[in-house]
Amino acid sequence: MTESKSEAMSNEAAEDLRLLYQVTCQDLAQFKQQQWQVSNYGLLLYGAIVGIAQLIRPISDKEAIILLFLIVIIIVSCVFCILKLEKSIKARRDRLKNVRGKLSKELESAWATQNKEPDSPAISNLLIAALSVGAGVVLWLVLCEFSI
Protein backbone atom coordinates (compact mmCIF):
# COMPACT_ATOMS: atom_id res chain seq x y z
CA MET A 1 0.00 0.00 0.00
CA THR A 2 2.86 2.35 0.77
CA GLU A 3 4.48 1.58 -2.56
CA SER A 4 1.38 2.50 -4.55
CA LYS A 5 0.98 5.69 -2.51
CA SER A 6 4.60 6.73 -3.12
CA GLU A 7 4.21 5.71 -6.76
CA ALA A 8 1.12 7.94 -7.11
CA MET A 9 2.97 10.83 -5.49
CA SER A 10 5.86 10.19 -7.83
CA ASN A 11 3.53 10.29 -10.85
CA GLU A 12 1.88 13.44 -9.52
CA ALA A 13 5.28 15.07 -8.97
CA ALA A 14 6.38 14.08 -12.47
CA GLU A 15 3.22 15.60 -13.95
CA ASP A 16 3.77 18.78 -11.92
CA LEU A 17 7.34 18.99 -13.20
CA ARG A 18 6.18 18.46 -16.78
CA LEU A 19 3.57 21.23 -16.40
CA LEU A 20 6.10 23.59 -14.81
CA TYR A 21 8.55 22.85 -17.61
CA GLN A 22 5.95 23.59 -20.32
CA VAL A 23 4.76 26.81 -18.69
CA THR A 24 8.33 28.00 -18.19
CA CYS A 25 9.23 27.32 -21.84
CA GLN A 26 6.13 29.24 -22.94
CA ASP A 27 7.07 32.12 -20.63
CA LEU A 28 10.55 32.24 -22.14
CA ALA A 29 9.20 32.38 -25.68
CA GLN A 30 6.72 35.08 -24.73
CA PHE A 31 9.31 37.23 -22.97
CA LYS A 32 11.69 37.02 -25.93
CA GLN A 33 8.89 37.96 -28.32
CA GLN A 34 7.98 40.91 -26.09
CA GLN A 35 11.58 42.14 -26.17
CA TRP A 36 11.44 42.25 -29.96
CA GLN A 37 8.04 43.96 -29.89
CA VAL A 38 9.29 46.65 -27.51
CA SER A 39 12.25 47.29 -29.81
CA ASN A 40 10.07 47.38 -32.91
CA TYR A 41 7.64 49.83 -31.35
CA GLY A 42 10.51 52.01 -30.14
CA LEU A 43 12.00 52.16 -33.63
CA LEU A 44 8.55 52.84 -35.08
CA LEU A 45 8.13 55.76 -32.68
CA TYR A 46 11.52 57.10 -33.79
CA GLY A 47 10.22 57.05 -37.35
CA ALA A 48 7.13 58.96 -36.25
CA ILE A 49 9.33 61.61 -34.62
CA VAL A 50 11.34 62.01 -37.83
CA GLY A 51 8.09 62.35 -39.76
CA ILE A 52 6.78 64.97 -37.35
CA ALA A 53 10.06 66.86 -37.56
CA GLN A 54 9.77 66.95 -41.35
CA LEU A 55 6.22 68.26 -41.17
CA ILE A 56 7.00 71.15 -38.83
CA ARG A 57 10.18 72.35 -40.56
CA PRO A 58 11.90 74.60 -39.54
CA ILE A 59 11.87 73.43 -35.95
CA SER A 60 11.75 76.05 -33.23
CA ASP A 61 13.77 75.65 -30.03
CA LYS A 62 10.63 74.78 -28.10
CA GLU A 63 9.66 72.07 -30.61
CA ALA A 64 13.21 70.69 -30.62
CA ILE A 65 13.13 70.38 -26.83
CA ILE A 66 9.79 68.57 -26.98
CA LEU A 67 11.07 66.15 -29.62
CA LEU A 68 14.28 65.61 -27.65
CA PHE A 69 12.20 64.88 -24.55
CA LEU A 70 10.13 62.34 -26.51
CA ILE A 71 13.28 60.61 -27.79
CA VAL A 72 14.65 60.32 -24.25
CA ILE A 73 11.34 58.95 -22.96
CA ILE A 74 11.24 56.37 -25.75
CA ILE A 75 14.76 55.05 -25.23
CA VAL A 76 14.57 55.02 -21.43
CA SER A 77 11.22 53.21 -21.39
CA CYS A 78 12.29 50.70 -24.06
CA VAL A 79 15.59 49.91 -22.33
CA PHE A 80 13.79 49.57 -18.98
CA CYS A 81 11.28 47.11 -20.47
CA ILE A 82 13.97 45.08 -22.28
CA LEU A 83 16.08 44.79 -19.12
CA LYS A 84 13.06 43.86 -17.01
CA LEU A 85 12.14 41.17 -19.52
CA GLU A 86 15.78 39.95 -19.54
CA LYS A 87 15.61 39.60 -15.76
CA SER A 88 12.44 37.50 -16.16
CA ILE A 89 14.13 35.41 -18.85
CA LYS A 90 17.07 34.72 -16.53
CA ALA A 91 14.70 33.68 -13.73
CA ARG A 92 12.90 31.27 -16.07
CA ARG A 93 16.19 29.83 -17.33
CA ASP A 94 17.23 29.20 -13.72
CA ARG A 95 13.88 27.53 -13.10
CA LEU A 96 14.37 25.31 -16.17
CA LYS A 97 17.82 24.34 -14.94
CA ASN A 98 16.32 23.29 -11.59
CA VAL A 99 13.52 21.35 -13.27
CA ARG A 100 15.97 19.56 -15.59
CA GLY A 101 17.93 18.43 -12.54
CA LYS A 102 14.84 16.63 -11.26
CA LEU A 103 14.01 14.86 -14.52
CA SER A 104 15.05 11.32 -15.36
CA LYS A 105 18.70 10.59 -16.06
CA GLU A 106 17.82 9.40 -19.58
CA LEU A 107 16.20 12.72 -20.44
CA GLU A 108 19.01 14.65 -18.80
CA SER A 109 21.66 12.81 -20.85
CA ALA A 110 19.62 13.26 -24.05
CA TRP A 111 19.26 16.98 -23.29
CA ALA A 112 22.97 17.51 -22.70
CA THR A 113 25.00 18.85 -25.60
CA GLN A 114 28.73 18.92 -26.07
CA ASN A 115 29.16 22.46 -27.36
CA LYS A 116 26.37 24.38 -25.66
CA GLU A 117 27.09 28.07 -25.33
CA PRO A 118 26.34 29.60 -21.94
CA ASP A 119 23.16 31.64 -21.74
CA SER A 120 23.86 35.31 -22.28
CA PRO A 121 21.84 38.47 -22.79
CA ALA A 122 23.33 39.00 -26.28
CA ILE A 123 19.97 39.59 -27.97
CA SER A 124 18.95 42.09 -25.29
CA ASN A 125 22.23 43.91 -25.77
CA LEU A 126 21.72 43.93 -29.54
CA LEU A 127 18.21 45.36 -29.18
CA ILE A 128 19.42 48.05 -26.76
CA ALA A 129 22.26 48.92 -29.15
CA ALA A 130 19.79 49.21 -32.06
CA LEU A 131 17.58 51.51 -30.01
CA SER A 132 20.58 53.59 -28.96
CA VAL A 133 21.86 53.97 -32.51
CA GLY A 134 18.32 54.77 -33.62
CA ALA A 135 18.04 57.46 -30.95
CA GLY A 136 21.34 58.96 -32.09
CA VAL A 137 20.25 59.03 -35.73
CA VAL A 138 16.89 60.59 -34.84
CA LEU A 139 18.59 63.20 -32.66
CA TRP A 140 20.95 64.06 -35.49
CA LEU A 141 18.14 64.24 -38.03
CA VAL A 142 15.84 66.30 -35.82
CA LEU A 143 18.38 68.69 -34.34
CA CYS A 144 20.83 69.09 -37.24
CA GLU A 145 19.19 68.23 -40.54
CA PHE A 146 15.66 69.53 -40.10
CA SER A 147 16.44 72.73 -38.24
CA ILE A 148 18.04 74.24 -41.37
Backbone as a printed PyTorch tensor [residue, N CA C, xyz], in Angstrom:
tensor([[[  0.8180,  -1.1860,   0.0000],
         [  0.0000,   0.0000,   0.0000],
         [  0.8630,   1.2510,   0.0000]],

        [[  1.9610,   1.1970,   0.7610],
         [  2.8580,   2.3540,   0.7720],
         [  3.5350,   2.5460,  -0.5700]],

        [[  3.8340,   1.4540,  -1.2560],
         [  4.4790,   1.5780,  -2.5550],
         [  3.5670,   2.2660,  -3.5620]],

        [[  2.2980,   1.8840,  -3.5760],
         [  1.3820,   2.4960,  -4.5450],
         [  1.1540,   3.9660,  -4.2120]],

        [[  1.1530,   4.2900,  -2.9120],
         [  0.9770,   5.6890,  -2.5120],
         [  2.1870,   6.5220,  -2.9310]],

        [[  3.3960,   5.9980,  -2.7060],
         [  4.5990,   6.7310,  -3.1160],
         [  4.7060,   6.7820,  -4.6330]],

        [[  4.2120,   5.7240,  -5.3050],
         [  4.2090,   5.7140,  -6.7610],
         [  3.2580,   6.7810,  -7.3040]],

        [[  2.0900,   6.9210,  -6.6850],
         [  1.1230,   7.9410,  -7.1090],
         [  1.6900,   9.3360,  -6.8800]],

        [[  2.3620,   9.5240,  -5.7540],
         [  2.9690,  10.8270,  -5.4880],
         [  4.0840,  11.0860,  -6.4890]],

        [[  4.7940,  10.0420,  -6.8560],
         [  5.8600,  10.1930,  -7.8340],
         [  5.2820,  10.5790,  -9.1950]],

        [[  4.1830,   9.9450,  -9.5820],
         [  3.5300,  10.2930, -10.8460],
         [  2.9830,  11.7170, -10.8040]],

        [[  2.4170,  12.0800,  -9.6720],
         [  1.8840,  13.4430,  -9.5190],
         [  3.0150,  14.4680,  -9.5800]],

        [[  4.1270,  14.1610,  -8.9290],
         [  5.2790,  15.0710,  -8.9660],
         [  5.8400,  15.1750, -10.3810]],

        [[  5.8820,  14.0520, -11.0950],
         [  6.3830,  14.0770, -12.4740],
         [  5.4720,  14.9160, -13.3620]],

        [[  4.1640,  14.7950, -13.1670],
         [  3.2150,  15.5970, -13.9490],
         [  3.3570,  17.0840, -13.6100]],

        [[  3.5570,  17.3830, -12.3220],
         [  3.7710,  18.7790, -11.9170],
         [  5.0360,  19.3450, -12.5570]],

        [[  6.0960,  18.5530, -12.5700],
         [  7.3450,  18.9940, -13.1970],
         [  7.1620,  19.2180, -14.6960]],

        [[  6.4350,  18.3220, -15.3430],
         [  6.1780,  18.4630, -16.7830],
         [  5.3900,  19.7490, -17.0570]],

        [[  4.3770,  20.0160, -16.2390],
         [  3.5740,  21.2300, -16.3980],
         [  4.4220,  22.4760, -16.1550]],

        [[  5.2280,  22.4510, -15.1030],
         [  6.1040,  23.5850, -14.8080],
         [  7.0880,  23.8180, -15.9470]],

        [[  7.6060,  22.7530, -16.5000],
         [  8.5480,  22.8530, -17.6150],
         [  7.8810,  23.4940, -18.8310]],

        [[  6.6780,  23.0440, -19.1670],
         [  5.9550,  23.5880, -20.3220],
         [  5.6330,  25.0640, -20.1290]],

        [[  5.1240,  25.4130, -18.9620],
         [  4.7640,  26.8080, -18.6860],
         [  6.0000,  27.6960, -18.7360]],

        [[  7.0950,  27.2160, -18.2000],
         [  8.3290,  27.9980, -18.1920],
         [  8.8600,  28.2030, -19.6090]],

        [[  8.7960,  27.1710, -20.4350],
         [  9.2270,  27.3240, -21.8360],
         [  8.3420,  28.3200, -22.5740]],

        [[  7.0450,  28.2780, -22.3210],
         [  6.1280,  29.2370, -22.9430],
         [  6.4230,  30.6560, -22.4620]],

        [[  6.7060,  30.8030, -21.1710],
         [  7.0670,  32.1220, -20.6320],
         [  8.3100,  32.6680, -21.3220]],

        [[  9.3140,  31.8080, -21.4800],
         [ 10.5520,  32.2360, -22.1420],
         [ 10.2840,  32.7280, -23.5590]],

        [[  9.5140,  31.9760, -24.3070],
         [  9.2020,  32.3790, -25.6850],
         [  8.4370,  33.7000, -25.7020]],

        [[  7.5000,  33.8520, -24.7880],
         [  6.7150,  35.0840, -24.7340],
         [  7.5800,  36.2790, -24.3540]],

        [[  8.4570,  36.1210, -23.3860],
         [  9.3130,  37.2340, -22.9660],
         [ 10.2550,  37.6590, -24.0890]],

        [[ 10.7960,  36.6850, -24.8090],
         [ 11.6900,  37.0150, -25.9270],
         [ 10.9250,  37.7510, -27.0260]],

        [[  9.7120,  37.2940, -27.3080],
         [  8.8910,  37.9610, -28.3150],
         [  8.5630,  39.3870, -27.8750]],

        [[  8.2860,  39.5730, -26.5970],
         [  7.9800,  40.9100, -26.0880],
         [  9.1840,  41.8370, -26.1950]],

        [[ 10.3940,  41.3050, -25.9960],
         [ 11.5850,  42.1390, -26.1720],
         [ 11.6600,  42.6740, -27.5950]],

        [[ 11.4130,  41.8110, -28.5680],
         [ 11.4370,  42.2470, -29.9630],
         [ 10.3270,  43.2550, -30.2400]],

        [[  9.1500,  43.0310, -29.6740],
         [  8.0390,  43.9550, -29.8910],
         [  8.3410,  45.3330, -29.3110]],

        [[  8.9120,  45.3720, -28.1200],
         [  9.2850,  46.6500, -27.5090],
         [ 10.2680,  47.3890, -28.4090]],

        [[ 11.2560,  46.6670, -28.9190],
         [ 12.2450,  47.2880, -29.8080],
         [ 11.5980,  47.7890, -31.0950]],

        [[ 10.7380,  46.9800, -31.6770],
         [ 10.0690,  47.3830, -32.9150],
         [  9.2130,  48.6250, -32.7070]],

        [[  8.4690,  48.6610, -31.6180],
         [  7.6360,  49.8330, -31.3500],
         [  8.4890,  51.0670, -31.0720]],

        [[  9.6070,  50.8830, -30.3820],
         [ 10.5070,  52.0080, -30.1390],
         [ 11.0430,  52.5800, -31.4400]],

        [[ 11.4850,  51.6990, -32.3330],
         [ 11.9980,  52.1600, -33.6270],
         [ 10.8910,  52.7890, -34.4720]],

        [[  9.6920,  52.2580, -34.3680],
         [  8.5520,  52.8430, -35.0800],
         [  8.2540,  54.2540, -34.5620]],

        [[  8.3400,  54.4270, -33.2560],
         [  8.1290,  55.7610, -32.6800],
         [  9.2240,  56.7340, -33.1200]],

        [[ 10.4580,  56.2350, -33.2590],
         [ 11.5210,  57.0970, -33.7900],
         [ 11.1550,  57.5820, -35.1920]],

        [[ 10.6410,  56.6740, -36.0070],
         [ 10.2220,  57.0490, -37.3530],
         [  9.1230,  58.0980, -37.3250]],

        [[  8.2030,  57.9710, -36.3780],
         [  7.1340,  58.9650, -36.2470],
         [  7.7050,  60.3300, -35.8710]],

        [[  8.7060,  60.3420, -35.0150],
         [  9.3260,  61.6140, -34.6220],
         [ 10.0110,  62.2620, -35.8160]],

        [[ 10.6990,  61.4690, -36.6250],
         [ 11.3400,  62.0150, -37.8260],
         [ 10.2730,  62.5850, -38.7620]],

        [[  9.1720,  61.8650, -38.9180],
         [  8.0850,  62.3530, -39.7590],
         [  7.4950,  63.6540, -39.2450]],

        [[  7.2950,  63.7390, -37.9510],
         [  6.7760,  64.9740, -37.3460],
         [  7.7560,  66.1140, -37.5650]],

        [[  9.0400,  65.8210, -37.3830],
         [ 10.0560,  66.8630, -37.5600],
         [ 10.0630,  67.3840, -38.9970]],

        [[  9.8210,  66.5060, -39.9550],
         [  9.7680,  66.9480, -41.3550],
         [  8.5410,  67.8180, -41.6090]],

        [[  7.4500,  67.5010, -40.9550],
         [  6.2160,  68.2610, -41.1680],
         [  6.2810,  69.6720, -40.5940]],

        [[  6.9970,  69.8360, -39.4970],
         [  7.0050,  71.1460, -38.8290],
         [  8.2830,  71.9260, -39.1000]],

        [[  8.9440,  71.6430, -40.2120],
         [ 10.1780,  72.3460, -40.5590],
         [  9.9130,  73.8130, -40.7790]],

        [[ 10.7480,  74.7130, -40.4450],
         [ 11.8980,  74.5970, -39.5450],
         [ 11.4290,  74.4450, -38.0970]],

        [[ 12.2310,  73.7490, -37.3320],
         [ 11.8730,  73.4310, -35.9500],
         [ 12.3260,  74.5570, -35.0320]],

        [[ 11.3920,  75.0240, -34.2140],
         [ 11.7520,  76.0510, -33.2290],
         [ 12.4710,  75.3820, -32.0590]],

        [[ 13.0650,  76.1930, -31.2020],
         [ 13.7690,  75.6490, -30.0320],
         [ 12.8090,  74.8840, -29.1250]],

        [[ 11.6260,  75.4220, -28.9520],
         [ 10.6310,  74.7790, -28.0950],
         [ 10.2370,  73.4100, -28.6650]],

        [[ 10.0160,  73.3390, -29.9670],
         [  9.6560,  72.0740, -30.6110],
         [ 10.8160,  71.0780, -30.5550]],

        [[ 12.0380,  71.5650, -30.7060],
         [ 13.2110,  70.6850, -30.6220],
         [ 13.3370,  70.0820, -29.2300]],

        [[ 13.0600,  70.8840, -28.2050],
         [ 13.1300,  70.3830, -26.8260],
         [ 12.0580,  69.3220, -26.5980]],

        [[ 10.8670,  69.5580, -27.1260],
         [  9.7870,  68.5730, -26.9760],
         [ 10.1560,  67.2670, -27.6760]],

        [[ 10.6750,  67.3590, -28.8920],
         [ 11.0750,  66.1500, -29.6220],
         [ 12.2250,  65.4260, -28.9210]],

        [[ 13.1760,  66.1880, -28.4040],
         [ 14.2840,  65.6070, -27.6450],
         [ 13.7550,  64.8700, -26.4160]],

        [[ 12.8190,  65.4940, -25.7260],
         [ 12.2050,  64.8850, -24.5470],
         [ 11.5110,  63.5700, -24.9260]],

        [[ 10.8050,  63.5630, -26.0460],
         [ 10.1350,  62.3420, -26.5060],
         [ 11.1380,  61.2330, -26.8300]],

        [[ 12.2450,  61.6040, -27.4630],
         [ 13.2780,  60.6130, -27.7930],
         [ 13.8460,  59.9920, -26.5190]],

        [[ 14.1120,  60.8220, -25.5250],
         [ 14.6520,  60.3240, -24.2530],
         [ 13.6430,  59.4020, -23.5740]],

        [[ 12.3790,  59.7990, -23.5700],
         [ 11.3450,  58.9530, -22.9570],
         [ 11.2720,  57.6010, -23.6630]],

        [[ 11.3300,  57.6200, -24.9830],
         [ 11.2390,  56.3660, -25.7480],
         [ 12.4020,  55.4410, -25.4150]],

        [[ 13.6220,  55.9540, -25.4580],
         [ 14.7630,  55.0540, -25.2320],
         [ 14.8100,  54.5680, -23.7860]],

        [[ 14.5220,  55.4400, -22.8360],
         [ 14.5650,  55.0210, -21.4300],
         [ 13.5020,  53.9600, -21.1580]],

        [[ 12.2810,  54.1830, -21.6520],
         [ 11.2200,  53.2090, -21.3890],
         [ 11.4820,  51.8850, -22.1080]],

        [[ 11.9860,  51.9380, -23.3310],
         [ 12.2930,  50.6980, -24.0620],
         [ 13.4140,  49.9120, -23.3830]],

        [[ 14.4750,  50.5920, -22.9980],
         [ 15.5920,  49.9050, -22.3300],
         [ 15.1290,  49.3210, -20.9970]],

        [[ 14.3170,  50.0730, -20.2540],
         [ 13.7870,  49.5740, -18.9820],
         [ 12.9960,  48.2840, -19.2040]],

        [[ 12.0990,  48.2930, -20.1910],
         [ 11.2790,  47.1050, -20.4740],
         [ 12.1350,  45.9210, -20.9150]],

        [[ 13.1080,  46.1650, -21.7870],
         [ 13.9660,  45.0790, -22.2760],
         [ 14.7650,  44.4720, -21.1250]],

        [[ 15.3050,  45.3140, -20.2460],
         [ 16.0800,  44.7930, -19.1150],
         [ 15.1930,  44.0560, -18.1160]],

        [[ 13.9950,  44.5480, -17.9030],
         [ 13.0580,  43.8650, -17.0090],
         [ 12.6800,  42.4950, -17.5820]],

        [[ 12.4370,  42.4500, -18.8820],
         [ 12.1430,  41.1690, -19.5230],
         [ 13.3520,  40.2360, -19.4760]],

        [[ 14.5620,  40.7760, -19.6260],
         [ 15.7760,  39.9530, -19.5440],
         [ 15.9190,  39.3480, -18.1540]],

        [[ 15.5630,  40.1160, -17.1340],
         [ 15.6080,  39.5950, -15.7630],
         [ 14.6140,  38.4360, -15.6080]],

        [[ 13.4340,  38.5800, -16.2000],
         [ 12.4410,  37.5040, -16.1600],
         [ 12.9220,  36.2870, -16.9400]],

        [[ 13.5840,  36.5110, -18.0590],
         [ 14.1320,  35.4060, -18.8510],
         [ 15.1750,  34.6460, -18.0410]],

        [[ 16.0430,  35.3730, -17.3500],
         [ 17.0710,  34.7200, -16.5290],
         [ 16.4250,  33.8830, -15.4210]],

        [[ 15.3790,  34.4280, -14.7910],
         [ 14.6980,  33.6810, -13.7330],
         [ 14.0820,  32.3960, -14.2860]],

        [[ 13.4960,  32.4640, -15.4680],
         [ 12.8960,  31.2700, -16.0680],
         [ 13.9710,  30.2700, -16.4890]],

        [[ 15.0970,  30.7570, -16.9720],
         [ 16.1890,  29.8340, -17.3290],
         [ 16.7030,  29.1120, -16.0890]],

        [[ 16.8100,  29.8330, -14.9750],
         [ 17.2310,  29.1980, -13.7240],
         [ 16.2090,  28.1510, -13.2850]],

        [[ 14.9250,  28.4850, -13.4530],
         [ 13.8760,  27.5270, -13.0970],
         [ 13.9870,  26.2760, -13.9710]],

        [[ 14.2240,  26.4640, -15.2720],
         [ 14.3740,  25.3080, -16.1670],
         [ 15.5550,  24.4380, -15.7570]],

        [[ 16.6420,  25.0950, -15.3720],
         [ 17.8230,  24.3410, -14.9390],
         [ 17.4840,  23.4860, -13.7140]],

        [[ 16.7230,  24.0520, -12.7780],
         [ 16.3240,  23.2940, -11.5910],
         [ 15.3890,  22.1430, -11.9550]],

        [[ 14.4510,  22.3980, -12.8610],
         [ 13.5190,  21.3480, -13.2700],
         [ 14.2720,  20.2300, -13.9830]],

        [[ 15.2040,  20.5820, -14.8630],
         [ 15.9670,  19.5600, -15.5930],
         [ 16.7410,  18.6610, -14.6420]],

        [[ 17.2010,  19.2240, -13.5230],
         [ 17.9310,  18.4310, -12.5430],
         [ 17.0680,  17.3870, -11.8650]],

        [[ 15.7580,  17.5680, -11.9070],
         [ 14.8430,  16.6290, -11.2610],
         [ 14.2270,  15.6370, -12.2470]],

        [[ 14.5460,  15.7760, -13.5170],
         [ 14.0090,  14.8620, -14.5230],
         [ 14.8330,  13.5810, -14.5600]],

        [[ 14.3690,  12.6120, -15.3120],
         [ 15.0540,  11.3180, -15.3640],
         [ 16.4610,  11.4750, -15.9430]],

        [[ 17.3120,  10.5530, -15.5820],
         [ 18.6980,  10.5850, -16.0580],
         [ 18.7600,  10.4030, -17.5740]],

        [[ 17.8470,   9.6090, -18.1290],
         [ 17.8230,   9.3980, -19.5770],
         [ 17.5450,  10.7110, -20.3060]],

        [[ 16.5390,  11.4440, -19.8170],
         [ 16.2010,  12.7210, -20.4450],
         [ 17.3300,  13.7270, -20.2550]],

        [[ 17.9140,  13.7200, -19.0780],
         [ 19.0130,  14.6510, -18.8000],
         [ 20.2050,  14.3880, -19.7260]],

        [[ 20.5380,  13.1100, -19.9520],
         [ 21.6650,  12.8120, -20.8480],
         [ 21.3070,  13.1180, -22.3060]],

        [[ 20.0410,  12.9240, -22.6860],
         [ 19.6180,  13.2630, -24.0480],
         [ 19.6170,  14.7750, -24.2520]],

        [[ 19.3250,  15.5140, -23.2060],
         [ 19.2620,  16.9770, -23.2950],
         [ 20.6530,  17.5920, -23.3910]],

        [[ 21.6210,  16.9560, -22.7610],
         [ 22.9740,  17.5140, -22.7020],
         [ 23.5830,  17.5980, -24.0990]],

        [[ 24.2960,  18.6880, -24.3280],
         [ 25.0040,  18.8510, -25.5980],
         [ 26.4690,  19.1160, -25.3050]],

        [[ 27.2910,  18.7580, -26.2530],
         [ 28.7310,  18.9160, -26.0680],
         [ 29.1590,  20.3780, -26.1170]],

        [[ 28.6680,  21.1080, -27.1070],
         [ 29.1610,  22.4630, -27.3580],
         [ 28.1190,  23.5390, -27.0590]],

        [[ 27.3900,  23.3950, -25.9770],
         [ 26.3660,  24.3810, -25.6610],
         [ 27.0140,  25.6620, -25.1530]],

        [[ 26.6090,  26.7610, -25.7690],
         [ 27.0900,  28.0670, -25.3320],
         [ 26.3680,  28.4480, -24.0410]],

        [[ 27.0340,  29.1500, -23.1460],
         [ 26.3400,  29.5980, -21.9350],
         [ 25.2800,  30.6420, -22.2980]],

        [[ 24.2130,  30.6580, -21.5050],
         [ 23.1600,  31.6420, -21.7410],
         [ 23.7150,  33.0390, -21.5190]],

        [[ 23.3880,  33.9310, -22.4240],
         [ 23.8600,  35.3060, -22.2770],
         [ 22.7900,  36.2540, -22.7960]],

        [[ 22.8280,  37.4850, -22.3370],
         [ 21.8380,  38.4740, -22.7900],
         [ 22.2350,  39.1470, -24.1030]],

        [[ 22.8270,  38.4050, -25.0380],
         [ 23.3330,  38.9980, -26.2800],
         [ 22.2270,  39.6550, -27.0990]],

        [[ 21.0710,  39.0160, -27.1910],
         [ 19.9740,  39.5920, -27.9710],
         [ 19.4810,  40.8710, -27.3130]],

        [[ 19.3710,  40.8650, -25.9960],
         [ 18.9510,  42.0870, -25.2920],
         [ 19.9330,  43.2150, -25.5540]],

        [[ 21.2100,  42.8910, -25.5100],
         [ 22.2280,  43.9150, -25.7710],
         [ 22.1400,  44.4270, -27.2060]],

        [[ 21.8780,  43.5280, -28.1440],
         [ 21.7180,  43.9250, -29.5400],
         [ 20.5190,  44.8620, -29.7090]],

        [[ 19.4070,  44.5250, -29.0720],
         [ 18.2090,  45.3620, -29.1760],
         [ 18.4400,  46.7340, -28.5500]],

        [[ 19.1200,  46.7670, -27.4130],
         [ 19.4220,  48.0470, -26.7630],
         [ 20.3670,  48.8650, -27.6360]],

        [[ 21.3420,  48.2040, -28.2530],
         [ 22.2590,  48.9170, -29.1530],
         [ 21.5080,  49.4900, -30.3510]],

        [[ 20.5810,  48.7160, -30.9150],
         [ 19.7950,  49.2060, -32.0560],
         [ 18.9610,  50.4150, -31.6560]],

        [[ 18.3640,  50.3610, -30.4770],
         [ 17.5770,  51.5060, -30.0070],
         [ 18.4660,  52.7150, -29.7470]],

        [[ 19.6610,  52.4860, -29.2310],
         [ 20.5820,  53.5940, -28.9550],
         [ 21.0640,  54.2460, -30.2410]],

        [[ 21.4370,  53.4240, -31.2160],
         [ 21.8580,  53.9690, -32.5090],
         [ 20.6920,  54.7070, -33.1580]],

        [[ 19.5110,  54.1180, -33.0750],
         [ 18.3230,  54.7740, -33.6180],
         [ 18.0630,  56.1180, -32.9730]],

        [[ 18.2340,  56.1850, -31.6550],
         [ 18.0420,  57.4600, -30.9540],
         [ 19.0670,  58.4830, -31.4240]],

        [[ 20.3070,  58.0450, -31.6070],
         [ 21.3420,  58.9620, -32.0940],
         [ 21.0400,  59.4910, -33.4820]],

        [[ 20.5860,  58.6120, -34.3600],
         [ 20.2480,  59.0300, -35.7260],
         [ 19.0750,  59.9990, -35.7130]],

        [[ 18.0620,  59.7000, -34.9180],
         [ 16.8940,  60.5850, -34.8420],
         [ 17.2900,  61.9350, -34.2600]],

        [[ 18.1140,  61.9260, -33.2290],
         [ 18.5900,  63.1980, -32.6620],
         [ 19.3240,  64.0130, -33.7170]],

        [[ 20.1980,  63.3600, -34.4440],
         [ 20.9520,  64.0610, -35.4860],
         [ 20.0130,  64.6160, -36.5490]],

        [[ 19.0740,  63.7930, -36.9950],
         [ 18.1350,  64.2440, -38.0270],
         [ 17.2750,  65.4080, -37.5400]],

        [[ 16.7620,  65.2770, -36.3360],
         [ 15.8450,  66.2960, -35.8210],
         [ 16.5820,  67.5850, -35.4970]],

        [[ 17.7080,  67.4780, -34.8230],
         [ 18.3780,  68.6890, -34.3400],
         [ 19.3080,  69.3150, -35.3700]],

        [[ 19.8710,  68.5260, -36.2770],
         [ 20.8260,  69.0880, -37.2440],
         [ 20.2260,  69.2620, -38.6310]],

        [[ 19.6500,  68.2120, -39.1590],
         [ 19.1890,  68.2340, -40.5430],
         [ 17.9250,  69.0660, -40.7440]],

        [[ 16.9530,  68.8960, -39.8630],
         [ 15.6590,  69.5300, -40.0980],
         [ 15.5660,  70.9440, -39.5630]],

        [[ 16.5220,  71.3730, -38.7910],
         [ 16.4400,  72.7320, -38.2440],
         [ 17.0080,  73.7630, -39.2130]],

        [[ 17.4780,  73.3240, -40.3680],
         [ 18.0400,  74.2440, -41.3650],
         [ 16.9220,  74.9100, -42.1280]]])
